[in-house]
Amino acid sequence: MLELKSLKKAYLQGSQKVEIFENLNFHLKEGQRVAIMGKSGSGKSTLLSLISGIIKADEGDITLNSVSYKDLQEGELNDFRATNIGFIFQNFHLVSYLNALENVMLPAKVCNIANAKEKAIDLLKSVGLSHRLDHLPSQLSGGEKQRVAIARALIHNPKIILADEPSGNLDEETGIAVMDKLFELIKQNNTTLILVTHSKDVALRCEKTYELHSGNLNKC
Ligand SMILES: Nc1ncnc2c1ncn2[C@@H]1O[C@H](COP(=O)(O)OP(=O)(O)OP(=O)(O)O)[C@@H](O)[C@H]1O
């Protein structure tokens, strides 16, 4: 369902060109859950940004659900991303002036999903936040914010979830509870998951772990 073919990506840092990926190949089947580990600066976030289409590869192609990113115009790629991909970030990335319910409804509105409000309420219930629907992010704890972010990532039934250190900013106990909820929900929906993490315990929840090293994904 996801294929990365001969991906090349470099950044310009001043006058210096820094190669992150020179020839990256990778594929995932539907419903697979994989962890990506690797040293700071090895390119994990860059990899997620490429898969989400937020940044473009210099060469090579990405195919998600048989759709080649190369065949999509900018606007089409944005729509494709909004429909097919869910994101969970270390810093939650909730919209500060929207309450929990409105934050969760956002992707559903972008994708024109029917009964967005009912679905958002159900999801917030399933992450244990039915009593926090009208709270702003500033009125929520870190664990609550991340549970809102999980509900938001799932509301449009994305094909794939990209999670960048989702428990990195939470204390151990809260992190475990949040990851329990994430895995429970994605297993129910058979959602594919790519999870970037520095934690071996978190990685062990996935079927496979890869280490990103020198621009290659090596199975651990
Ligand atoms: N927009 C950019 N312009 C220039 N260099 C960049 C840019 N984004 C990332 N880099 C560089 O690319 C390399 C990989 O960065 P990336 O954020 O993908 O690493 P990472 O593995 O996610 O790191 P961390 O674990 O610290 O979050 C780093 O050396 C970084 O400085």
The ligand as an SDF file (V2000), in Angstrom:
LIG
                    3D

 31 33  0  0  0  0  0  0  0  0999 V2000
   14.5220   22.4700    6.1020 N   0  0  0  0  0  0  0  0  0  0  0  0
   15.7620   22.0490    6.3130 C   0  0  0  0  0  0  0  0  0  0  0  0
   16.8290   22.7020    5.7860 N   0  0  0  0  0  0  0  0  0  0  0  0
   18.0710   22.2750    5.9620 C   0  0  0  0  0  0  0  0  0  0  0  0
   18.4060   21.1700    6.6700 N   0  0  0  0  0  0  0  0  0  0  0  0
   17.4140   20.4790    7.2350 C   0  0  0  0  0  0  0  0  0  0  0  0
   16.0400   20.8690    7.0830 C   0  0  0  0  0  0  0  0  0  0  0  0
   15.2640   19.9840    7.7640 N   0  0  0  0  0  0  0  0  0  0  0  0
   16.1000   19.0790    8.3050 C   0  0  0  0  0  0  0  0  0  0  0  0
   17.3900   19.3700    7.9890 N   0  0  0  0  0  0  0  0  0  0  0  0
   18.5760   18.5830    8.3640 C   0  0  0  0  0  0  0  0  0  0  0  0
   18.3750   17.2540    7.9260 O   0  0  0  0  0  0  0  0  0  0  0  0
   18.8680   16.3190    8.8820 C   0  0  0  0  0  0  0  0  0  0  0  0
   17.7500   15.3460    9.2500 C   0  0  0  0  0  0  0  0  0  0  0  0
   16.7410   16.0780    9.9870 O   0  0  0  0  0  0  0  0  0  0  0  0
   15.4520   15.3540   10.5820 P   0  0  0  0  0  0  0  0  0  0  0  0
   14.6790   16.3750   11.3250 O   0  0  0  0  0  0  0  0  0  0  0  0
   14.7550   14.6300    9.4790 O   0  0  0  0  0  0  0  0  0  0  0  0
   16.1380   14.3090   11.5770 O   0  0  0  0  0  0  0  0  0  0  0  0
   15.4820   13.4060   12.7230 P   0  0  0  0  0  0  0  0  0  0  0  0
   16.0580   12.0390   12.5600 O   0  0  0  0  0  0  0  0  0  0  0  0
   14.0000   13.5290   12.6740 O   0  0  0  0  0  0  0  0  0  0  0  0
   16.0480   14.1030   14.0290 O   0  0  0  0  0  0  0  0  0  0  0  0
   15.4620   14.1710   15.5420 P   0  0  0  0  0  0  0  0  0  0  0  0
   15.4680   12.7550   16.0710 O   0  0  0  0  0  0  0  0  0  0  0  0
   16.4620   15.0330   16.2450 O   0  0  0  0  0  0  0  0  0  0  0  0
   14.0930   14.7890   15.4720 O   0  0  0  0  0  0  0  0  0  0  0  0
   19.4000   17.1370   10.0480 C   0  0  0  0  0  0  0  0  0  0  0  0
   20.7970   17.2310    9.9070 O   0  0  0  0  0  0  0  0  0  0  0  0
   18.7660   18.4950    9.8630 C   0  0  0  0  0  0  0  0  0  0  0  0
   19.6010   19.5190   10.3180 O   0  0  0  0  0  0  0  0  0  0  0  0
  1  2  1  0
  2  3  1  0
  2  7  2  0
  3  4  2  0
  4  5  1  0
  5  6  2  0
  6  7  1  0
  6 10  1  0
  7  8  1  0
  8  9  2  0
  9 10  1  0
 10 11  1  0
 11 12  1  0
 11 30  1  0
 12 13  1  0
 13 14  1  0
 13 28  1  0
 14 15  1  0
 15 16  1  0
 16 17  2  0
 16 18  1  0
 16 19  1  0
 19 20  1  0
 20 21  2  0
 20 22  1  0
 20 23  1  0
 23 24  1  0
 24 25  2  0
 24 26  1  0
 24 27  1  0
 28 29  1  0
 28 30  1  0
 30 31  1  0
M  END
$$$$
